[in-house]
Amino acid sequence: MKPNSRRCSDASISHPVRVIVLVAAALLAGVGCESLQKKFIRKRRDMPRPSPIIAFQDYTRAMTPLDRYRKHYMMFDYWNSELVDVLQARDVNPKRVKRASGESLQELKTMQGLLADDIAAQVAPLITEREQIDRRLQRGSSTPSQVGLTARQLEAQTREVHRSLFWRNVEDRLKDGDAPPAGDAGGH
C-alpha cells in the first residue's frame, strides 16, 4: 500500500518550525551582522558635483547680412504659404489665419529693413497692401468669397515677392550693418 501524501508525517510537522527559525536567523543576521548591513546601505560620496561650463555665444553676430536675409526670406515663405493653405482649406481656422498673417507680415517688414534704401522703397507699397490684408484677416469676419479673394491677392503678392525679393536677386543690395535691424527679433 502506498503511503498517503496527505498524511501527517514528522517532516511536515517540523516545517513551520524550520520556517520560523530561518526567518528569525535572517532578521538577526540583518540586524546584528555588520558586514551584511554594509551591503544594503549606500554610502554618500564626498566628491563635489562638477559645475557646468557656460560659455554663451552670440550667433546673430556671426550671421552675414545675406544669411540673415535668407533666413527671414525662408520664414516669410513658410508663413505666407501656411496662410494661403489655411485660406484655401475647406474649414478656415481663424486662429491659424491670424497667426500666419501676422508672422508673414512681420517677416516681410524685417526683410525690408535688411534691404538697401532704394529697393526697400520699392517694397513699401507691397507692405502697405499686406498690412491692409492683415487688418482684414485679424478682424476675422470674412465671407467665403472674401476669403477666396484674399487668397488670390496673397498668391499674386507671393509671385511678386519671389520675383523681386528672392535672396539671389537682392544679395548685392543688402545693408552692410553689423547689428540686426530693429524689426529683427533674432529668435525665429
C-alpha positions in Angstrom: 0.0 0.0 0.0 1.2 3.5 -1.0 1.7 6.0 1.7 -0.9 8.7 1.6 0.8 12.0 0.6 -1.7 14.0 2.7 -0.9 12.1 5.8 0.8 14.0 8.6 4.4 13.0 8.8 7.2 14.0 11.1 8.8 16.2 8.3 5.7 18.2 7.7 5.2 19.0 11.4 8.6 20.5 11.7 8.3 22.5 8.5 6.7 25.6 10.2 9.3 25.5 12.9 12.0 25.5 10.3 10.5 28.5 8.5 10.3 30.4 11.8 13.9 29.6 12.6 15.1 30.7 9.1 13.1 34.0 9.3 14.5 34.6 12.8 18.0 33.9 11.7 17.7 36.2 8.7 16.4 39.0 11.0 19.2 38.5 13.4 21.7 38.5 10.6 20.3 41.7 9.1 20.2 43.5 12.4 23.3 42.1 14.1 25.7 41.3 11.3 27.6 44.5 10.5 29.1 43.2 7.2 25.6 42.3 5.9 24.3 45.8 6.8 27.1 47.4 4.7 25.9 45.6 1.7 22.5 47.2 1.8 23.4 50.7 2.9 24.6 53.2 0.3 27.5 55.4 1.3 27.5 59.1 0.5 30.1 60.4 -1.9 32.2 63.2 -0.6 33.2 64.4 -4.1 31.8 67.8 -5.0 29.5 67.9 -8.0 31.1 69.3 -11.1 29.9 72.8 -12.1 28.8 73.1 -15.8 30.9 75.3 -18.1 28.6 78.0 -19.5 30.0 80.0 -22.5 27.3 81.8 -24.3 27.9 82.6 -28.0 26.1 85.3 -29.9 25.3 83.6 -33.2 23.4 86.7 -34.5 26.7 88.5 -34.9 28.2 85.5 -36.8 25.5 85.8 -39.5 26.3 87.7 -42.6 23.6 90.1 -43.9 22.9 87.6 -46.7 22.4 84.8 -44.2 20.1 87.0 -42.1 18.1 88.0 -45.2 17.9 84.4 -46.4 16.6 83.3 -43.0 13.9 85.8 -43.0 13.0 85.2 -46.6 12.5 81.5 -45.8 10.5 82.3 -42.7 8.3 84.7 -44.8 7.9 82.0 -47.4 6.8 79.4 -44.8 4.3 81.7 -43.0 2.9 83.0 -46.3 2.4 79.5 -47.7 0.8 78.5 -44.4 -1.6 81.4 -44.7 -2.5 80.7 -48.3 -3.0 77.0 -47.5 -5.3 77.8 -44.5 -7.3 80.2 -46.6 -7.8 77.6 -49.3 -8.8 74.9 -46.8 -12.4 73.7 -46.6 -12.7 74.8 -43.0 -10.9 78.0 -42.3 -9.3 78.1 -38.8 -9.3 81.8 -37.7 -6.5 81.3 -35.1 -4.2 79.9 -37.7 -5.1 82.6 -40.2 -4.4 85.4 -37.7 -1.1 83.8 -36.6 0.2 83.1 -40.1 -0.9 86.6 -41.4 0.9 88.4 -38.5 4.0 86.3 -38.8 4.3 86.7 -42.5 3.8 90.4 -42.3 6.5 90.7 -39.6 9.0 88.7 -41.7 8.3 90.9 -44.8 8.9 94.0 -42.7 12.1 92.5 -41.4 13.2 91.7 -45.0 12.5 95.3 -45.9 14.7 96.5 -43.0 17.6 94.4 -44.3 17.5 95.9 -47.8 19.2 99.0 -49.1 17.1 102.1 -49.1 16.4 102.2 -52.9 15.0 98.7 -53.0 13.3 99.0 -49.6 11.3 101.9 -51.0 10.1 99.7 -53.8 8.8 97.1 -51.2 6.9 99.8 -49.3 3.7 99.6 -51.4 3.7 95.8 -51.1 3.9 96.1 -47.3 1.1 98.7 -47.3 -1.1 96.3 -49.2 -0.1 93.4 -47.0 -0.9 95.5 -43.8 -4.4 96.1 -45.2 -4.9 92.4 -45.8 -3.6 91.6 -42.3 -6.0 94.1 -40.7 -8.9 92.5 -42.6 -7.8 89.0 -41.6 -7.2 90.0 -37.9 -10.8 91.1 -37.7 -11.8 87.7 -38.7 -15.3 88.2 -40.1 -14.9 87.3 -43.7 -17.3 85.6 -46.1 -16.2 82.7 -48.2 -16.0 84.9 -51.3 -13.8 87.4 -49.4 -11.5 84.6 -48.2 -11.1 83.4 -51.8 -10.3 86.9 -53.0 -7.8 87.4 -50.2 -6.1 84.1 -51.1 -5.8 85.2 -54.7 -4.3 88.6 -53.6 -1.8 86.7 -51.5 -0.8 84.4 -54.3 -0.2 87.5 -56.6 1.9 89.1 -53.8 3.8 85.8 -53.4 4.7 85.8 -57.0 5.9 89.4 -56.7 8.0 88.7 -53.7 9.6 85.7 -55.4 10.2 87.7 -58.5 11.7 90.9 -56.9 12.8 89.9 -53.4 14.4 86.5 -53.9 17.6 86.4 -52.0 19.8 85.8 -55.0 18.3 88.8 -56.8 19.0 91.2 -53.9 22.2 89.8 -52.4 24.3 92.7 -53.7 21.7 95.2 -52.4 21.6 94.4 -48.7 22.6 96.7 -45.9 26.1 96.2 -44.6 25.1 96.5 -40.9 26.8 94.8 -38.0 23.8 94.9 -35.8 20.4 93.4 -36.7 17.7 95.9 -37.7 15.1 97.0 -35.2 12.4 94.6 -36.6 14.7 91.5 -36.3 13.8 89.7 -33.1 16.6 87.1 -33.8 14.6 84.3 -32.1 12.9 82.9 -35.2 
